[in-house]
Amino acid sequence: MDVGIDSGAPASVVTEYLKLGLRFDRIEDGYVDAFTGDPELKRAVDNEAPPDPADLARQAEHLMSELPAGLEERRAAFIGSHLRALACAGRKFAGQDVGFVDEVEAYFDVRISRGDPERYREAHAKLDDALGGSGPLADRIQAYRATEEIPPERLEEAIHAFSSALRDRVRATFPLPARETITYEVVTDKPWSGFNYYKGDYQSTVAVNADLKQQMSNLPRLVAHESYPGHHTEHCRKEAGLVEGKGQAEQTIFLVNTPQCLMAEGLADLALYAAVGDGASGATGDGRGWGSWAAEIYADLGLRFDGERSVQISEATAALADVRQDAALMLHDEHRDVNDVVDFLKQWLLVNDERARQMLRFLSSPLWRAYTSTYVEGYRLLRGWLDARPDGVTLTERFGTLLDEPLIPSSLRTA
């Protein structure tokens, strides 16, 4: 898709930003999560000599020095925060030692720290009450999770059922182009549970990892996260409003390890909350939370789902989100032994050794090692911002701002 951009100085800065981002994908395949801009620009970059990471860092710093370069304040802030992330990535790829906390701050515009073990103990106490029974808590939660596993032969059918139900809700609230579509694929041997590949022109492919034995209580959240009103919906809305509507070509590239990832993951983790509601009530005023809503969909598939109990367990488990970030800090900041990190994950997340090592695979990936913070800090920041909305502003309106506007973490903190 050929996208026009503003004339004059802004066009030059935006074009150079796009070219710089595309060069990073030649350093690390997958650094560009999505590019829907001018294909000639990508071809030109692909035909360049192999880039030098240190030179890419210098290019990012030079572009930062040129801002605002005629851009209005919010666009300049957006591009500037992403150039800071790319400058850090260039230094890292060039072999410069960057502390993990500083790396996360440069990438995602947040400062992280260790979580509170007392909060984890309280979460375990709530899980103990919700699960009932006797014996070690880890054994009971793992037995419960086993009962929640979706039969592999029913997984694709269940994915489509939730996608259809969520799509109907979302299209009524956040209009999407008539031609938008999602293709779902069930895959294996991936370090993540689900992934959205946005193709542009309102088309996505969503891959769901069958290796992780998808659970009934998690599937509605996963589909909302990747599709409606999560990643796919955000991409479509920004393509229509910012790219086609306002010519903001910087929105045609989506780069891993940048502030837009923290915003996108926080938004996607809140997608089910925005579309259906929390455990106690419905987002659209129907008085039902996601548990009872999901139970009806599963019943139509002939699958039994205890929505009320799943809500209780999910809410208790949510308090353990910081554990994954703690594990990343242990691994990369404290340089702890891998087995110590695995034991930490098993202790607090109540997972078996296989699942803990699957998590460690994500935390150890050169490309994804810092990415866990996007989920932890993204959810915390965006949930607080949604819940602190002014009187008279609905959850739907506030969430729509996240879908439509080029926000960064620091702009939400300032607001």
Secondary structure, DSSP 8 states (H G I E B T S, - for coil): ------SSHHHHHHHHHHHHHHHHHHHSTTSEEEE-S-HHHHHHHHTS----HHHHHHHHHHHHHHTTTT--HHHHHHHHHHHHHHHHHHHHHTT----HHHHHHHHHS-------HHHHHHHHHHHHHHH-SSS-HHHHHHHHHHHHB--HHHHHHHHHHHHHHHHHHHHHHS---TT-EEEEEEE-S-SSSEEEEEEETTEEEEEEEGGG--BTTTHHHHHHHHTSSSHHHHHHHHIIIIIITT--GGGGEEESSSHHHHHHHHHHHTHHHHHTB-SSSBTTSSS--HHHHHHHHHHHTT----HHHHHHHHHHHHTTTHHHHHHHHHHHTS---HHHHHHHHHHHH---HHHHHHHHHHHH-TTTTTTHHHHHHHHHHHHHHHHT--TT--HHHHHHHHHHS---HHHHHH-
